[in-house]
Amino acid sequence: MNWLLHALIIFALAIHVIPPGINTNVGADRLKAIIATVIVVVIQVMMFGLGKLTGNAFLHLIDSWGKGVVFVIFFIISVRMAMEAFKIRKGEINLSLDNPRLMVLTGVAQGTNAFVTGMMFYYFPLVKFQTSMIALLMLSTFMIMPAIYTEKKKSNLTFVTLLYMIGSLVFAFSSIYFLFTL
């Protein structure tokens, strides 16, 4: 069950790159699309890795509160993703990949949940972290590439909202599951 839940958590993190991709008007500039994809995905994976390093450095100090910390953090991520899903549904996506500065800011903004989740991976020693990083890299790339070439239509926004709600449910279920199993 743990490996499946970890895979679902990585999938839920990879969903974060879709809204800025849909909000981007790349047109026929393929080089710009590739650069935007690389920047956002690499920043998200780096934030995940930095979160793991930070967790290894500091979370041993609160090791006895591990269950509660994982529950609270994953539950907060779940609520945040659900709130973002409603913004996406309304078309209120304000992250864009139109210029390099915005690409970096978007990558950092989308990487905050990856950073915090990476910190929580301190409590999951059985998971190979390198495998998680490679999976996040592959899934994020797979998710953002079609999103960049997708038009910002109501049906596409509804689909992204559904994905975000699924991600939110993954984090909510994970928070409850790890509360009772860690």
VOTORTOR-456734 format. One record per atom (N, C-alpha, C, O): residue number from 0; residue in three letters; x, y, z; atom name. Coordinates in steps of 0.05 Angstrom, whole numbers, plus 5000, padded with zeros to 4 digits. Layout:
seq	type	xx	yy	zz	atom
NUM	ALA	X	Y	Z	CA
...
END
This chain:
seq	type	xx	yy	zz	atom
0	MET	5017	4976	5000	N
0	MET	5000	5000	5000	CA
0	MET	5017	5025	5000	C
0	MET	5011	5045	4987	O
1	ASN	5040	5024	5015	N
1	ASN	5057	5048	5016	CA
1	ASN	5067	5056	4989	C
1	ASN	5067	5080	4982	O
2	TRP	5077	5037	4973	N
2	TRP	5088	5044	4947	CA
2	TRP	5067	5056	4929	C
2	TRP	5073	5075	4914	O
3	LEU	5042	5046	4930	N
3	LEU	5021	5057	4914	CA
3	LEU	5014	5085	4923	C
3	LEU	5010	5103	4906	O
4	LEU	5013	5090	4948	N
4	LEU	5007	5116	4959	CA
4	LEU	5029	5136	4952	C
4	LEU	5023	5159	4945	O
5	HIS	5054	5127	4953	N
5	HIS	5076	5145	4946	CA
5	HIS	5074	5152	4916	C
5	HIS	5080	5175	4908	O
6	ALA	5067	5133	4900	N
6	ALA	5064	5138	4871	CA
6	ALA	5042	5158	4866	C
6	ALA	5044	5175	4849	O
7	LEU	5020	5155	4880	N
7	LEU	4998	5174	4878	CA
7	LEU	5005	5202	4887	C
7	LEU	4996	5222	4875	O
8	ILE	5021	5204	4908	N
8	ILE	5031	5230	4918	CA
8	ILE	5048	5243	4896	C
8	ILE	5045	5267	4892	O
9	ILE	5066	5228	4884	N
9	ILE	5082	5239	4863	CA
9	ILE	5065	5248	4839	C
9	ILE	5070	5269	4827	O
10	PHE	5044	5232	4833	N
10	PHE	5026	5240	4811	CA
10	PHE	5011	5266	4819	C
10	PHE	5008	5284	4802	O
11	ALA	5003	5268	4844	N
11	ALA	4989	5292	4852	CA
11	ALA	5007	5317	4851	C
11	ALA	4998	5339	4845	O
12	LEU	5033	5313	4857	N
12	LEU	5052	5335	4854	CA
12	LEU	5056	5343	4825	C
12	LEU	5059	5367	4819	O
13	ALA	5056	5324	4808	N
13	ALA	5061	5329	4780	CA
13	ALA	5038	5345	4767	C
13	ALA	5042	5359	4747	O
14	ILE	5014	5343	4779	N
14	ILE	4991	5357	4768	CA
14	ILE	4995	5387	4771	C
14	ILE	4983	5403	4755	O
15	HIS	5011	5396	4789	N
15	HIS	5015	5425	4794	CA
15	HIS	5025	5440	4770	C
15	HIS	5022	5465	4769	O
16	VAL	5038	5427	4751	N
16	VAL	5049	5442	4729	CA
16	VAL	5029	5447	4706	C
16	VAL	5035	5461	4687	O
17	ILE	5006	5435	4708	N
17	ILE	4986	5438	4686	CA
17	ILE	4974	5466	4684	C
17	ILE	4974	5477	4661	O
18	PRO	4964	5479	4705	N
18	PRO	4952	5505	4701	CA
18	PRO	4969	5526	4689	C
18	PRO	4960	5541	4671	O
19	PRO	4995	5529	4696	N
19	PRO	5011	5549	4682	CA
19	PRO	5015	5542	4653	C
19	PRO	5018	5560	4636	O
20	GLY	5016	5516	4647	N
20	GLY	5019	5508	4620	CA
20	GLY	4995	5515	4603	C
20	GLY	4998	5524	4580	O
21	ILE	4971	5512	4614	N
21	ILE	4947	5519	4599	CA
21	ILE	4945	5549	4595	C
21	ILE	4935	5559	4575	O
22	ASN	4954	5564	4615	N
22	ASN	4952	5593	4614	CA
22	ASN	4973	5606	4595	C
22	ASN	4972	5630	4589	O
23	THR	4992	5590	4585	N
23	THR	5013	5600	4568	CA
23	THR	5004	5599	4539	C
23	THR	4993	5580	4529	O
24	ASN	5010	5621	4525	N
24	ASN	5004	5623	4497	CA
24	ASN	5030	5619	4481	C
24	ASN	5044	5639	4475	O
25	VAL	5037	5595	4475	N
25	VAL	5062	5589	4462	CA
25	VAL	5060	5592	4432	C
25	VAL	5079	5602	4419	O
26	GLY	5037	5584	4421	N
26	GLY	5034	5586	4392	CA
26	GLY	5053	5566	4378	C
26	GLY	5054	5543	4385	O
27	ALA	5067	5576	4358	N
27	ALA	5085	5559	4342	CA
27	ALA	5114	5560	4352	C
27	ALA	5131	5547	4340	O
28	ASP	5120	5574	4373	N
28	ASP	5147	5576	4383	CA
28	ASP	5154	5552	4400	C
28	ASP	5151	5552	4424	O
29	ARG	5164	5531	4387	N
29	ARG	5169	5506	4401	CA
29	ARG	5193	5508	4420	C
29	ARG	5193	5496	4441	O
30	LEU	5213	5524	4413	N
30	LEU	5236	5528	4430	CA
30	LEU	5228	5540	4457	C
30	LEU	5237	5532	4478	O
31	LYS	5210	5560	4455	N
31	LYS	5200	5573	4480	CA
31	LYS	5185	5553	4497	C
31	LYS	5187	5553	4521	O
32	ALA	5170	5535	4484	N
32	ALA	5155	5515	4499	CA
32	ALA	5173	5495	4513	C
32	ALA	5169	5488	4535	O
33	ILE	5195	5487	4499	N
33	ILE	5214	5469	4511	CA
33	ILE	5228	5482	4535	C
33	ILE	5232	5470	4556	O
34	ILE	5237	5507	4531	N
34	ILE	5251	5521	4552	CA
34	ILE	5232	5525	4577	C
34	ILE	5240	5521	4599	O
35	ALA	5207	5533	4572	N
35	ALA	5188	5536	4593	CA
35	ALA	5184	5510	4608	C
35	ALA	5183	5510	4633	O
36	THR	5181	5488	4594	N
36	THR	5177	5462	4606	CA
36	THR	5201	5455	4623	C
36	THR	5198	5446	4646	O
37	VAL	5225	5458	4612	N
37	VAL	5249	5450	4627	CA
37	VAL	5252	5467	4652	C
37	VAL	5258	5456	4674	O
38	ILE	5248	5493	4651	N
38	ILE	5251	5510	4674	CA
38	ILE	5231	5503	4696	C
38	ILE	5240	5499	4719	O
39	VAL	5206	5501	4689	N
39	VAL	5186	5495	4710	CA
39	VAL	5190	5467	4722	C
39	VAL	5188	5464	4747	O
40	VAL	5194	5448	4706	N
40	VAL	5197	5420	4716	CA
40	VAL	5223	5417	4732	C
40	VAL	5222	5405	4754	O
41	VAL	5245	5429	4723	N
41	VAL	5270	5426	4738	CA
41	VAL	5268	5441	4765	C
41	VAL	5278	5431	4785	O
42	ILE	5255	5464	4765	N
42	ILE	5252	5478	4791	CA
42	ILE	5234	5462	4810	C
42	ILE	5240	5461	4834	O
43	GLN	5213	5450	4800	N
43	GLN	5196	5434	4817	CA
43	GLN	5211	5410	4828	C
43	GLN	5209	5404	4852	O
44	VAL	5227	5396	4812	N
44	VAL	5242	5373	4821	CA
44	VAL	5264	5382	4841	C
44	VAL	5269	5368	4861	O
45	MET	5277	5405	4835	N
45	MET	5297	5415	4854	CA
45	MET	5284	5423	4881	C
45	MET	5296	5417	4902	O
46	MET	5261	5434	4880	N
46	MET	5247	5441	4905	CA
46	MET	5240	5416	4921	C
46	MET	5242	5415	4946	O
47	PHE	5232	5395	4907	N
47	PHE	5227	5369	4920	CA
47	PHE	5252	5358	4933	C
47	PHE	5251	5349	4956	O
48	GLY	5275	5359	4919	N
48	GLY	5300	5350	4930	CA
48	GLY	5310	5367	4953	C
48	GLY	5319	5357	4973	O
49	LEU	5306	5394	4951	N
49	LEU	5314	5412	4973	CA
49	LEU	5296	5406	4998	C
49	LEU	5306	5408	5020	O
50	GLY	5271	5400	4993	N
50	GLY	5253	5393	5015	CA
50	GLY	5263	5368	5029	C
50	GLY	5262	5366	5054	O
51	LYS	5272	5348	5014	N
51	LYS	5282	5323	5027	CA
51	LYS	5307	5329	5043	C
51	LYS	5310	5319	5065	O
52	LEU	5325	5346	5032	N
52	LEU	5350	5353	5047	CA
52	LEU	5343	5368	5072	C
52	LEU	5355	5363	5093	O
53	THR	5324	5387	5070	N
53	THR	5316	5402	5094	CA
53	THR	5303	5384	5114	C
53	THR	5308	5386	5138	O
54	GLY	5286	5365	5105	N
54	GLY	5274	5346	5123	CA
54	GLY	5294	5329	5138	C
54	GLY	5292	5324	5162	O
55	ASN	5314	5320	5123	N
55	ASN	5335	5304	5135	CA
55	ASN	5351	5320	5156	C
55	ASN	5361	5309	5176	O
56	ALA	5354	5346	5151	N
56	ALA	5370	5362	5169	CA
56	ALA	5356	5370	5194	C
56	ALA	5368	5372	5215	O
57	PHE	5329	5374	5192	N
57	PHE	5315	5386	5215	CA
57	PHE	5293	5370	5227	C
57	PHE	5287	5373	5251	O
58	LEU	5281	5352	5212	N
58	LEU	5257	5338	5223	CA
58	LEU	5264	5317	5244	C
58	LEU	5246	5307	5258	O
59	HIS	5289	5310	5246	N
59	HIS	5296	5291	5268	CA
59	HIS	5291	5304	5295	C
59	HIS	5289	5290	5315	O
60	LEU	5290	5331	5296	N
60	LEU	5285	5345	5321	CA
60	LEU	5257	5341	5332	C
60	LEU	5252	5343	5356	O
61	ILE	5239	5336	5313	N
61	ILE	5211	5332	5321	CA
61	ILE	5201	5304	5313	C
61	ILE	5178	5300	5306	O
62	ASP	5219	5285	5315	N
62	ASP	5213	5257	5306	CA
62	ASP	5189	5245	5321	C
62	ASP	5174	5230	5309	O
63	SER	5186	5252	5346	N
63	SER	5164	5240	5361	CA
63	SER	5136	5251	5352	C
63	SER	5116	5238	5358	O
64	TRP	5136	5273	5338	N
64	TRP	5111	5284	5328	CA
64	TRP	5106	5278	5299	C
64	TRP	5089	5290	5286	O
65	GLY	5120	5258	5288	N
65	GLY	5119	5252	5260	CA
65	GLY	5091	5248	5248	C
65	GLY	5085	5259	5228	O
66	LYS	5075	5232	5262	N
66	LYS	5048	5227	5252	CA
66	LYS	5032	5252	5249	C
66	LYS	5019	5257	5229	O
67	GLY	5033	5269	5270	N
67	GLY	5018	5294	5269	CA
67	GLY	5028	5313	5248	C
67	GLY	5012	5326	5235	O
68	VAL	5054	5314	5245	N
68	VAL	5066	5333	5226	CA
68	VAL	5058	5325	5198	C
68	VAL	5049	5342	5182	O
69	VAL	5060	5299	5191	N
69	VAL	5053	5289	5164	CA
69	VAL	5023	5294	5160	C
69	VAL	5015	5303	5138	O
70	PHE	5006	5288	5180	N
70	PHE	4977	5292	5177	CA
70	PHE	4971	5321	5171	C
70	PHE	4956	5327	5152	O
71	VAL	4982	5339	5187	N
71	VAL	4976	5368	5184	CA
71	VAL	4986	5378	5157	C
71	VAL	4971	5392	5143	O
72	ILE	5010	5372	5150	N
72	ILE	5022	5382	5125	CA
72	ILE	5007	5372	5101	C
72	ILE	4999	5387	5083	O
73	PHE	5002	5345	5099	N
73	PHE	4987	5334	5077	CA
73	PHE	4958	5344	5076	C
73	PHE	4947	5348	5054	O
74	PHE	4946	5349	5099	N
74	PHE	4919	5359	5099	CA
74	PHE	4918	5388	5089	C
74	PHE	4900	5396	5074	O
75	ILE	4938	5404	5097	N
75	ILE	4940	5432	5087	CA
75	ILE	4944	5432	5057	C
75	ILE	4932	5448	5043	O
76	ILE	4961	5415	5047	N
76	ILE	4966	5413	5018	CA
76	ILE	4940	5405	5004	C
76	ILE	4933	5416	4983	O
77	SER	4925	5387	5016	N
77	SER	4899	5378	5004	CA
77	SER	4879	5401	5003	C
77	SER	4867	5405	4982	O
78	VAL	4877	5417	5024	N
78	VAL	4859	5439	5024	CA
78	VAL	4867	5461	5004	C
78	VAL	4851	5472	4990	O
79	ARG	4893	5465	5003	N
79	ARG	4904	5486	4984	CA
79	ARG	4898	5477	4955	C
79	ARG	4891	5494	4939	O
80	MET	4902	5452	4949	N
80	MET	4897	5442	4922	CA
80	MET	4867	5444	4915	C
80	MET	4860	5451	4893	O
81	ALA	4850	5439	4935	N
81	ALA	4821	5441	4930	CA
81	ALA	4813	5470	4924	C
81	ALA	4797	5476	4907	O
82	MET	4825	5489	4939	N
82	MET	4819	5518	4935	CA
82	MET	4829	5526	4908	C
82	MET	4816	5542	4894	O
83	GLU	4853	5517	4899	N
83	GLU	4864	5524	4873	CA
83	GLU	4846	5512	4851	C
83	GLU	4844	5524	4830	O
84	ALA	4835	5489	4856	N
84	ALA	4817	5476	4836	CA
84	ALA	4794	5494	4829	C
84	ALA	4786	5496	4806	O
85	PHE	4782	5507	4849	N
85	PHE	4759	5524	4844	CA
85	PHE	4768	5549	4829	C
85	PHE	4753	5560	4813	O
86	LYS	4792	5559	4834	N
86	LYS	4802	5582	4818	CA
86	LYS	4807	5574	4789	C
86	LYS	4801	5590	4771	O
87	ILE	4817	5550	4785	N
87	ILE	4821	5540	4758	CA
87	ILE	4795	5538	4743	C
87	ILE	4793	5545	4720	O
88	ARG	4775	5528	4757	N
88	ARG	4748	5524	4745	CA
88	ARG	4737	5551	4735	C
88	ARG	4724	5552	4714	O
89	LYS	4742	5572	4751	N
89	LYS	4732	5599	4743	CA
89	LYS	4749	5612	4722	C
89	LYS	4741	5632	4710	O
90	GLY	4772	5600	4716	N
90	GLY	4791	5612	4696	CA
90	GLY	4809	5633	4708	C
90	GLY	4821	5649	4693	O
91	GLU	4812	5633	4734	N
91	GLU	4829	5653	4748	CA
91	GLU	4857	5643	4751	C
91	GLU	4869	5645	4773	O
92	ILE	4869	5633	4730	N
92	ILE	4897	5624	4731	CA
92	ILE	4914	5648	4726	C
92	ILE	4913	5660	4705	O
93	ASN	4931	5654	4746	N
93	ASN	4948	5678	4742	CA
93	ASN	4978	5672	4739	C
93	ASN	4994	5690	4738	O
94	LEU	4985	5646	4737	N
94	LEU	5012	5638	4733	CA
94	LEU	5016	5634	4703	C
94	LEU	5000	5621	4690	O
95	SER	5038	5644	4692	N
95	SER	5042	5643	4664	CA
95	SER	5072	5636	4658	C
95	SER	5089	5639	4675	O
96	LEU	5076	5627	4633	N
96	LEU	5103	5620	4625	CA
96	LEU	5111	5636	4601	C
96	LEU	5125	5626	4582	O
97	ASP	5104	5662	4600	N
97	ASP	5108	5678	4576	CA
97	ASP	5136	5690	4575	C
97	ASP	5146	5696	4553	O
98	ASN	5149	5695	4597	N
98	ASN	5177	5706	4596	CA
98	ASN	5194	5691	4617	C
98	ASN	5183	5679	4636	O
99	PRO	5220	5693	4615	N
99	PRO	5237	5677	4633	CA
99	PRO	5234	5683	4663	C
99	PRO	5234	5665	4679	O
100	ARG	5229	5708	4670	N
100	ARG	5225	5715	4698	CA
100	ARG	5200	5702	4709	C
100	ARG	5200	5691	4731	O
101	LEU	5179	5702	4693	N
101	LEU	5154	5689	4701	CA
101	LEU	5157	5659	4702	C
101	LEU	5144	5646	4719	O
102	MET	5174	5648	4685	N
102	MET	5178	5619	4685	CA
102	MET	5191	5610	4712	C
102	MET	5182	5591	4723	O
103	VAL	5210	5626	4721	N
103	VAL	5224	5619	4746	CA
103	VAL	5204	5623	4770	C
103	VAL	5203	5606	4787	O
104	LEU	5190	5645	4770	N
104	LEU	5171	5650	4792	CA
104	LEU	5149	5629	4792	C
104	LEU	5140	5620	4813	O
105	THR	5140	5621	4769	N
105	THR	5119	5600	4767	CA
105	THR	5130	5574	4777	C
105	THR	5116	5559	4791	O
106	GLY	5155	5567	4770	N
106	GLY	5167	5543	4779	CA
106	GLY	5169	5542	4809	C
106	GLY	5164	5522	4822	O
107	VAL	5177	5565	4821	N
107	VAL	5180	5566	4850	CA
107	VAL	5152	5565	4863	C
107	VAL	5149	5551	4883	O
108	ALA	5133	5579	4852	N
108	ALA	5106	5578	4864	CA
108	ALA	5094	5550	4863	C
108	ALA	5081	5541	4882	O
109	GLN	5098	5536	4840	N
109	GLN	5087	5509	4838	CA
109	GLN	5104	5489	4854	C
109	GLN	5095	5467	4860	O
110	GLY	5129	5497	4860	N
110	GLY	5146	5479	4875	CA
110	GLY	5143	5480	4905	C
110	GLY	5156	5463	4919	O
111	THR	5128	5498	4915	N
111	THR	5125	5500	4945	CA
111	THR	5113	5475	4956	C
111	THR	5123	5465	4977	O
112	ASN	5092	5464	4944	N
112	ASN	5081	5439	4954	CA
112	ASN	5101	5416	4951	C
112	ASN	5101	5398	4967	O
113	ALA	5116	5417	4929	N
113	ALA	5137	5396	4925	CA
113	ALA	5158	5398	4947	C
113	ALA	5167	5377	4957	O
114	PHE	5165	5422	4955	N
114	PHE	5185	5426	4976	CA
114	PHE	5175	5414	5002	C
114	PHE	5189	5399	5016	O
115	VAL	5151	5421	5010	N
115	VAL	5139	5411	5035	CA
115	VAL	5136	5381	5034	C
115	VAL	5140	5367	5054	O
116	THR	5127	5371	5012	N
116	THR	5124	5342	5009	CA
116	THR	5150	5328	5011	C
116	THR	5153	5306	5023	O
117	GLY	5171	5339	4998	N
117	GLY	5198	5328	5001	CA
117	GLY	5207	5327	5029	C
117	GLY	5220	5308	5037	O
118	MET	5200	5347	5045	N
118	MET	5207	5347	5073	CA
118	MET	5194	5324	5087	C
118	MET	5206	5310	5104	O
119	MET	5169	5318	5080	N
119	MET	5154	5297	5093	CA
119	MET	5165	5269	5086	C
119	MET	5160	5249	5100	O
120	PHE	5179	5267	5064	N
120	PHE	5191	5242	5056	CA
120	PHE	5213	5233	5075	C
120	PHE	5222	5210	5074	O
121	TYR	5221	5250	5093	N
121	TYR	5239	5242	5115	CA
121	TYR	5227	5220	5131	C
121	TYR	5241	5202	5141	O
122	TYR	5200	5220	5135	N
122	TYR	5186	5201	5151	CA
122	TYR	5181	5175	5135	C
122	TYR	5170	5156	5147	O
123	PHE	5189	5173	5110	N
123	PHE	5184	5149	5094	CA
123	PHE	5211	5138	5085	C
123	PHE	5218	5140	5062	O
124	PRO	5226	5125	5103	N
124	PRO	5253	5117	5096	CA
124	PRO	5254	5093	5077	C
124	PRO	5274	5089	5064	O
125	LEU	5232	5079	5074	N
125	LEU	5232	5056	5056	CA
125	LEU	5229	5064	5026	C
125	LEU	5234	5047	5008	O
126	VAL	5222	5089	5021	N
126	VAL	5219	5098	4994	CA
126	VAL	5246	5108	4983	C
126	VAL	5260	5124	4996	O
127	LYS	5254	5098	4960	N
127	LYS	5279	5107	4948	CA
127	LYS	5273	5135	4937	C
127	LYS	5258	5139	4918	O
128	PHE	5287	5154	4948	N
128	PHE	5281	5182	4941	CA
128	PHE	5289	5188	4912	C
128	PHE	5276	5204	4899	O
129	GLN	5311	5177	4903	N
129	GLN	5320	5182	4875	CA
129	GLN	5298	5172	4856	C
129	GLN	5293	5185	4835	O
130	THR	5286	5150	4862	N
130	THR	5264	5140	4844	CA
130	THR	5241	5159	4845	C
130	THR	5229	5164	4824	O
131	SER	5235	5170	4868	N
131	SER	5213	5190	4870	CA
131	SER	5219	5215	4853	C
131	SER	5202	5226	4840	O
132	MET	5244	5224	4854	N
132	MET	5252	5248	4839	CA
132	MET	5250	5243	4809	C
132	MET	5241	5260	4793	O
133	ILE	5259	5219	4800	N
133	ILE	5258	5213	4772	CA
133	ILE	5229	5210	4763	C
133	ILE	5222	5220	4741	O
134	ALA	5212	5198	4779	N
134	ALA	5184	5196	4773	CA
134	ALA	5171	5223	4771	C
134	ALA	5155	5228	4753	O
135	LEU	5178	5241	4790	N
135	LEU	5167	5268	4789	CA
135	LEU	5176	5283	4764	C
135	LEU	5160	5297	4751	O
136	LEU	5201	5280	4757	N
136	LEU	5211	5293	4733	CA
136	LEU	5196	5283	4708	C
136	LEU	5188	5299	4691	O
137	MET	5193	5257	4706	N
137	MET	5180	5245	4682	CA
137	MET	5150	5253	4681	C
137	MET	5140	5261	4660	O
138	LEU	5136	5250	4703	N
138	LEU	5108	5256	4704	CA
138	LEU	5103	5286	4699	C
138	LEU	5084	5293	4685	O
139	SER	5119	5303	4711	N
139	SER	5115	5332	4707	CA
139	SER	5119	5340	4678	C
139	SER	5104	5356	4667	O
140	THR	5140	5329	4666	N
140	THR	5145	5334	4638	CA
140	THR	5122	5324	4621	C
140	THR	5113	5337	4602	O
141	PHE	5113	5300	4627	N
141	PHE	5090	5288	4612	CA
141	PHE	5065	5305	4615	C
141	PHE	5049	5306	4597	O
142	MET	5061	5317	4638	N
142	MET	5037	5333	4643	CA
142	MET	5038	5361	4631	C
142	MET	5018	5370	4620	O
143	ILE	5061	5374	4631	N
143	ILE	5062	5401	4622	CA
143	ILE	5064	5404	4592	C
143	ILE	5054	5423	4580	O
144	MET	5076	5385	4578	N
144	MET	5080	5387	4549	CA
144	MET	5053	5390	4535	C
144	MET	5050	5408	4519	O
145	PRO	5034	5372	4539	N
145	PRO	5008	5375	4526	CA
145	PRO	4993	5400	4535	C
145	PRO	4979	5413	4520	O
146	ALA	4997	5408	4561	N
146	ALA	4983	5431	4572	CA
146	ALA	4992	5457	4558	C
146	ALA	4976	5475	4554	O
147	ILE	5017	5458	4550	N
147	ILE	5027	5483	4537	CA
147	ILE	5013	5487	4510	C
147	ILE	5008	5510	4502	O
148	TYR	5007	5465	4497	N
148	TYR	4994	5467	4470	CA
148	TYR	4964	5465	4472	C
148	TYR	4950	5464	4451	O
149	THR	4952	5465	4496	N
149	THR	4924	5463	4499	CA
149	THR	4912	5492	4501	C
149	THR	4923	5509	4514	O
150	GLU	4889	5495	4488	N
150	GLU	4876	5521	4489	CA
150	GLU	4862	5524	4516	C
150	GLU	4854	5505	4529	O
151	LYS	4859	5549	4525	N
151	LYS	4846	5555	4550	CA
151	LYS	4816	5556	4545	C
151	LYS	4805	5578	4541	O
152	LYS	4803	5533	4545	N
152	LYS	4774	5531	4541	CA
152	LYS	4761	5520	4566	C
152	LYS	4775	5508	4583	O
153	LYS	4736	5524	4568	N
153	LYS	4721	5515	4592	CA
153	LYS	4724	5485	4597	C
153	LYS	4727	5476	4620	O
154	SER	4722	5469	4575	N
154	SER	4724	5440	4579	CA
154	SER	4752	5432	4589	C
154	SER	4754	5413	4605	O
155	ASN	4773	5445	4579	N
155	ASN	4800	5439	4589	CA
155	ASN	4803	5447	4618	C
155	ASN	4816	5433	4633	O
156	LEU	4792	5470	4625	N
156	LEU	4794	5479	4653	CA
156	LEU	4779	5460	4671	C
156	LEU	4787	5456	4694	O
157	THR	4757	5449	4662	N
157	THR	4742	5430	4678	CA
157	THR	4758	5405	4682	C
157	THR	4758	5394	4704	O
158	PHE	4772	5396	4662	N
158	PHE	4789	5372	4665	CA
158	PHE	4812	5377	4684	C
158	PHE	4818	5359	4701	O
159	VAL	4824	5400	4683	N
159	VAL	4846	5406	4701	CA
159	VAL	4835	5409	4729	C
159	VAL	4849	5400	4748	O
160	THR	4811	5420	4733	N
160	THR	4799	5421	4759	CA
160	THR	4794	5393	4770	C
160	THR	4799	5388	4794	O
161	LEU	4785	5375	4753	N
161	LEU	4782	5347	4762	CA
161	LEU	4808	5335	4771	C
161	LEU	4809	5321	4791	O
162	LEU	4829	5339	4756	N
162	LEU	4856	5329	4763	CA
162	LEU	4865	5341	4790	C
162	LEU	4875	5326	4807	O
163	TYR	4860	5367	4793	N
163	TYR	4868	5379	4819	CA
163	TYR	4852	5368	4842	C
163	TYR	4863	5364	4864	O
164	MET	4827	5363	4838	N
164	MET	4810	5352	4860	CA
164	MET	4819	5323	4866	C
164	MET	4819	5315	4889	O
165	ILE	4827	5308	4846	N
165	ILE	4838	5281	4850	CA
165	ILE	4863	5283	4867	C
165	ILE	4867	5268	4885	O
166	GLY	4881	5302	4859	N
166	GLY	4905	5306	4874	CA
166	GLY	4899	5314	4903	C
166	GLY	4913	5305	4922	O
167	SER	4879	5331	4907	N
167	SER	4871	5339	4934	CA
167	SER	4862	5315	4950	C
167	SER	4868	5312	4974	O
168	LEU	4846	5298	4938	N
168	LEU	4837	5274	4951	CA
168	LEU	4860	5255	4958	C
168	LEU	4860	5242	4979	O
169	VAL	4880	5253	4940	N
169	VAL	4903	5236	4946	CA
169	VAL	4917	5246	4971	C
169	VAL	4924	5231	4988	O
170	PHE	4921	5273	4973	N
170	PHE	4935	5283	4997	CA
170	PHE	4917	5280	5022	C
170	PHE	4928	5275	5043	O
171	ALA	4891	5284	5019	N
171	ALA	4873	5280	5042	CA
171	ALA	4874	5251	5052	C
171	ALA	4876	5246	5076	O
172	PHE	4872	5232	5033	N
172	PHE	4873	5204	5041	CA
172	PHE	4900	5197	5053	C
172	PHE	4902	5183	5072	O
173	SER	4922	5208	5041	N
173	SER	4949	5203	5051	CA
173	SER	4952	5213	5080	C
173	SER	4964	5200	5096	O
174	SER	4941	5237	5085	N
174	SER	4944	5248	5112	CA
174	SER	4930	5230	5132	C
174	SER	4941	5225	5154	O
175	ILE	4907	5220	5126	N
175	ILE	4893	5202	5145	CA
175	ILE	4907	5175	5147	C
175	ILE	4909	5165	5169	O
176	TYR	4915	5165	5124	N
176	TYR	4929	5138	5124	CA
176	TYR	4954	5139	5141	C
176	TYR	4959	5122	5158	O
177	PHE	4971	5160	5136	N
177	PHE	4996	5161	5151	CA
177	PHE	4992	5168	5180	C
177	PHE	5010	5163	5197	O
178	LEU	4970	5181	5187	N
178	LEU	4964	5186	5215	CA
178	LEU	4962	5161	5231	C
178	LEU	4970	5159	5254	O
179	PHE	4951	5140	5218	N
179	PHE	4947	5115	5232	CA
179	PHE	4969	5094	5227	C
179	PHE	4969	5073	5241	O
180	THR	4986	5098	5208	N
180	THR	5006	5077	5201	CA
180	THR	5035	5085	5208	C
180	THR	5051	5067	5210	O
181	LEU	5042	5110	5210	N
181	LEU	5070	5117	5216	CA
181	LEU	5078	5109	5244	C
181	LEU	5101	5114	5251	O
END
